[in-house]
């Protein structure tokens, strides 16, 4: 996982929640959509969330 965490609290919480849920549900895109609603992410935060996981996948 990328070690740099975004500064926005909602975004940090969404990433933490996704990582916790990924153990039981590996469908990342569904989890990202759920996290967006659950943590009331703004459009820029949603883009940052997508970028965070894209960079994570590229670093593997």
Backbone as CSV, one residue per row, in Angstrom:
resi,resn,N_x,N_y,N_z,CA_x,CA_y,CA_z,C_x,C_y,C_z
1,UNK,0.839,-1.173,0.000,0.000,0.000,0.000,0.887,1.240,0.000
2,UNK,0.453,2.265,-0.676,1.173,3.512,-0.709,1.246,4.073,0.702
3,UNK,2.398,4.587,1.091,2.562,5.059,2.460,2.104,6.490,2.658
4,UNK,1.961,7.259,1.603,1.515,8.640,1.741,0.000,8.657,1.857
5,UNK,-0.492,9.192,2.965,-1.930,9.258,3.184,-2.423,10.659,2.844
6,UNK,-3.564,10.743,2.200,-4.138,12.053,1.882,-4.442,12.844,3.152
7,UNK,-4.454,14.158,3.043,-4.653,15.010,4.202,-6.093,15.148,4.643
8,UNK,-7.055,14.937,3.761,-8.448,15.141,4.117,-8.928,14.012,5.033
9,UNK,-9.568,14.392,6.134,-10.014,13.410,7.126,-10.996,12.410,6.529
10,UNK,-11.987,12.884,5.783,-12.962,11.961,5.192,-12.286,10.970,4.252
11,UNK,-11.322,11.436,3.507,-10.614,10.575,2.571,-9.770,9.549,3.322
12,UNK,-9.085,9.976,4.366,-8.305,9.029,5.186,-9.223,7.972,5.787
13,UNK,-10.366,8.405,6.304,-11.325,7.460,6.895,-11.873,6.495,5.843
14,UNK,-12.132,6.993,4.650,-12.645,6.140,3.575,-11.615,5.077,3.200
15,UNK,-10.357,5.463,3.100,-9.310,4.499,2.764,-9.177,3.454,3.862
16,UNK,-9.203,3.881,5.106,-9.114,2.929,6.221,-10.286,1.954,6.182
17,UNK,-11.484,2.470,5.913,-12.679,1.616,5.861,-12.571,0.630,4.696
18,UNK,-12.136,1.093,3.549,-11.979,0.217,2.383,-10.985,-0.899,2.700
19,UNK,-9.859,-0.543,3.296,-8.848,-1.558,3.613,-9.399,-2.591,4.587
20,UNK,-10.187,-2.155,5.531,-10.800,-3.090,6.482,-11.795,-4.010,5.770
21,UNK,-12.592,-3.460,4.887,-13.622,-4.240,4.185,-13.042,-5.134,3.096
22,UNK,-11.889,-4.786,2.564,-11.290,-5.558,1.464,-10.985,-6.996,1.858
23,UNK,-10.791,-7.238,3.133,-10.509,-8.598,3.587,-11.680,-9.525,3.274
24,UNK,-12.899,-9.010,3.431,-14.102,-9.814,3.218,-14.705,-9.623,1.827
25,UNK,-14.439,-8.483,1.209,-15.029,-8.152,-0.080,-13.959,-7.512,-0.960
26,UNK,-13.327,-8.304,-1.821,-12.217,-7.766,-2.618,-12.633,-6.889,-3.807
27,UNK,-13.914,-6.623,-3.990,-14.373,-5.821,-5.127,-14.132,-4.339,-4.845
28,UNK,-12.959,-3.871,-5.222,-12.515,-2.523,-4.893,-13.436,-1.437,-5.430
29,UNK,-13.896,-1.566,-6.665,-14.732,-0.504,-7.242,-16.042,-0.343,-6.471
30,UNK,-16.638,-1.441,-6.050,-17.873,-1.350,-5.255,-17.593,-0.715,-3.905
31,UNK,-16.480,-1.094,-3.287,-16.125,-0.512,-1.995,-15.855,0.979,-2.116
32,UNK,-15.221,1.383,-3.207,-14.952,2.807,-3.410,-16.254,3.587,-3.564
33,UNK,-17.206,3.022,-4.274,-18.509,3.690,-4.437,-19.225,3.784,-3.095
34,UNK,-19.180,2.716,-2.316,-19.821,2.724,-1.006,-19.139,3.724,-0.072
35,UNK,-17.818,3.765,-0.110,-17.071,4.692,0.746,-17.375,6.138,0.371
36,UNK,-17.529,6.390,-0.916,-17.844,7.740,-1.369,-19.137,8.246,-0.738
37,UNK,-20.134,7.379,-0.685,-21.405,7.742,-0.076,-21.300,7.787,1.439
38,UNK,-20.713,6.746,2.013,-20.617,6.622,3.475,-19.878,7.806,4.105
39,UNK,-18.815,8.272,3.451,-17.996,9.343,4.011,-18.246,10.689,3.339
40,UNK,-19.288,10.759,2.508,-19.712,12.000,1.858,-18.531,12.707,1.188
41,UNK,-17.821,11.953,0.343,-16.656,12.508,-0.335,-17.072,13.495,-1.411
42,UNK,-16.291,14.533,-1.545,-16.513,15.508,-2.601,-15.957,14.933,-3.905
43,UNK,-16.334,15.486,-5.044,-15.763,14.999,-6.310,-14.224,15.011,-6.331
44,UNK,-13.567,16.065,-5.844,-12.097,16.007,-5.818,-11.570,14.888,-4.895
45,UNK,-12.263,14.635,-3.792,-11.855,13.548,-2.898,-12.050,12.193,-3.571
46,UNK,-13.124,12.049,-4.342,-13.349,10.800,-5.080,-12.225,10.566,-6.082
47,UNK,-11.809,11.626,-6.756,-10.688,11.508,-7.710,-9.397,11.140,-6.986
48,UNK,-9.183,11.728,-5.820,-7.994,11.403,-5.037,-8.027,9.947,-4.582
49,UNK,-9.210,9.454,-4.236,-9.363,8.053,-3.832,-9.019,7.132,-5.005
50,UNK,-9.534,7.444,-6.168,-9.221,6.653,-7.366,-7.727,6.686,-7.669
51,UNK,-7.135,7.867,-7.571,-5.705,8.015,-7.845,-4.877,7.222,-6.814
52,UNK,-5.293,7.251,-5.560,-4.600,6.519,-4.501,-4.538,5.035,-4.830
53,UNK,-5.664,4.441,-5.220,-5.683,3.010,-5.517,-5.048,2.684,-6.862
54,UNK,-5.098,3.607,-7.810,-4.418,3.376,-9.089,-2.907,3.348,-8.863
55,UNK,-2.401,4.299,-8.058,-0.973,4.334,-7.761,-0.554,3.099,-6.965
56,UNK,-1.432,2.640,-6.087,-1.140,1.442,-5.322,-0.988,0.240,-6.264
57,UNK,-1.908,0.122,-7.214,-1.861,-0.999,-8.169,-0.617,-0.913,-9.049
58,UNK,-0.237,0.279,-9.447,0.936,0.456,-10.298,2.239,0.154,-9.559
59,UNK,2.239,0.321,-8.252,3.465,0.103,-7.484,3.715,-1.375,-7.184
60,UNK,2.755,-2.212,-7.491,2.927,-3.656,-7.223,3.789,-4.296,-8.248
